[in-house]
């Protein structure tokens, strides 16, 4: 990977003041990741050059606030991880998480593996493949996805991966409620579940990040991992140093 920007890539915009409140102690590594996205990410076609000026607000911070929905020590599988959004961002801001970046395209997994090495992330595994290829093999507490597929199709890939009481967290846009309503019947046919639309990061990002959450309620998979069950036992997550 190249360092910073050169003639092939653009320098990332300066991080906004609000980013400090979102990322805390993770800021140095997040800045380095922003450099990688703005340079290698653009050069390799993982993000468009027009996204560089809004890299912080639209992408990094928008993804990071999803951590509000994740209890301590959870296992997260990021389906169709692409350039690592949101999975790599969540791993940066929450070192207690175990994150699997699941991505079928070789050029993207190469970028992700290099980024994990550059950022020295011991809590991340990069795995090449499609979600449907690991059904019955991979079980997780949470599946995350951003701009991967319509909800009915995404649920078909994600729900079989979830432990009992695990959740799909799909980052969506302004039409999230309408998309959920239109796909609700299809989702329920896959596994018994409850769904809602929530907004996270209020007061940190503008607009708040919209997430469609689908939580499975059937016994179709193993229960949540021990660490996640323990974390969910209380009303609040244990405070983390920032």
N, C-alpha and C positions, 0 to 999 in steps of 0.2 A: 504494500500500500504506500501511496505517496503521503507526504506530510504537509498539512496545510493546503494552500491553493497554489496552482501554477497555471500555465496557459490552457490547460485542459479542463480546469474546474474553477468554480467561483469560491471566494472566501465567504464563510457563513456570516450572517449579520451578527452584530454584538448582542449578547444575551440581554434581554430586558431585565429591569430590576426585579420584577415579579418572579423571575426564574429562581432567584436565590431562595425565596420562601417555599417554592415547590421542590427543589432538588437538595437544598441544604448542603451537607458534606459531600454529596455526590457531584457537585458542580464541576470540579476539574475534569472528571471522566466524561461527564455529559458534554462539556465544551469540546473535548477531543472527539467524541462521537459525532458532534455537529460538524466538525471539520471533515471527518471521513465521509459523511453524507454529502456535504457540499462539493467535495472533490471526487473521490472514488465513486460515491453513490451516483453522482450525475454522469461521470465519464462512462460508467458501466451500465447506465440506463436503468438504475434502480429507482431513482426519483427524477422528476423533470426539472430542468434548470429554472423554470418559473417558480418552483416551490422553495428555492433557496432563500429569497428575501423573507418568507414567512415560515421559515423552518422552526423557529422556537414556538411561536404562538399556535400555529396550525398543526404542528406535528409533535414536537418533543413534549411541550407542556400539556397539550391536549391528551396525549397518551399517559403521561406520568400520573395524572390525578385519578386514574382508574385504580391505583393502588389502594384507594380508600375502601374498595370493595373486597380486598384480599386480607384474610386473617394471617397471622404469623405462621411461617413455616409451611405455607401451602405449596403444592406442586401446580404449576401452570404450563399448559401446552398452548403455544401460540401457533395457530393454524394459518398456513399461507403467509409465513412471517415476512417474506419479501426482504426489505432492508432492515428489518428488526423492529418494526412499529406494529403493535406496542410492546412486544415481548422483551426486546433488548432494553428498552427504556425502563420497563418495570424491574428488570434485573438490576439495573444501575441504581435505581432509587430505593430498592428493597433487597439488600443482600441476603436477607433471611429466606427469600423465596427460592425454590428450585424451578428453573425455567427451561423448557424444551422448545427450541425454535424448529418448527416442522415446516419444511419448504421443499417443493418438488424440483425446482430448477437448479441446475448445477451452478450456474454463474452467481446465483443469489446465495447458495449455501457456501460457496467459496468466500464471498464477501463477508458473510456472517461469521465464518470460522476465523477469518483474519481479524475482524473487528473484536471478537471475543478475546483473541490473543493480545491484540494491541491494548485493549482496555483491562486486561488481566482479570477477567471475570471467572471465578471458580464455581459459580452457581448456575452456569449456563451450559446446556448441551445443544449442539446443532445436529439436526437429523434430517437427512434428505429423504423425502417421500411425501405421499399424499395421505390425508387423514384416513381415507377408506382402506388404505393398505395396512394400517396398524390397528384396525378394529379387532378386538379380542386379545390384543397383545399389549396395548398401551392403555393404562387407566390413570385418570388424573382428577384432581379436585376442581380445577377450573380450566376452561378453554377460552382463550381470547382470540379475537379476529377483528381486522379493520380493513374495510374496502375489499373483501374477498369475494362475496357472493350474496345474492338475495337470501333473506333469512330462512325460507323454507328449504333451500338447497344447503345452506350452511349448517342448519340444524341436523340434516341428514348425515353430514360428515362428523359433526361435533358431539352430538348426544351419545352415540355409542362409546365414546372415549371417557365419559364422565362416571365417576363413582356415584353411588347413591347419595343424594342431597348435594351433588356437585352442580356447578353452574356454567353455562355458556355466557360469556360477556362479549357481546357484539357491539363495537363502536359504530354508531349510525348517525345520520344527519337529521334534518328537520322533519323528515317524513317517517320517523321511527314508529310513531303510534299507528299510522296508517299501514305501514309495512307489517307490523305485528298483527294488527287486526286481520289483514288479508291472508296471513300465513298461519294463523292460530290453529286452524283445523289440521293442517298438514303437520305442524309441529307435534300436536297431541297424538297423532297416529304413530309417531316414531317412538315416543316413550311418554308415559304419564308425567306431566310437568306443570309448573306454574310459571307464568311469565309476567314481566312488568317492564316499564320504561322508566329509567331513573337518570338523573343528571348529577354529575359529580364535579367537584372542583369549584363550587360556587365561592366567589370571593378570591379565587386564585387564577382562574382563566375566564376569559370572556369571548364568546359565550361559554357556559358550562358544557362539559362533555356529555353527550347523550349516549346512553348505553341501554341496549335491549338485553335484559337478563332472563335466561330460561333455566330454571332449576328443576332437575329431575327428581321425581318423588317415588319412583318405582324401585323394585329390588333387582333391576336388570343388570346391575354391576356391583362391585365390591363397595363397602362403605367408605366414607372419607378417611384419609390417612389419619393416624393417631395425632400427629402434630396439629392438623387442621381442626379435628374434633375438639382438642383441648383449647385451642384459641377461640373457637366459637362458643365455648361454654360460658364466657362472660359477656357482658353487654358491650364492653369496649375492648379494643386491642390494647395490649400493653404498650405504653408510650415508648417511642424510639428516639434516640438521640439524633438530632439533625446537625 
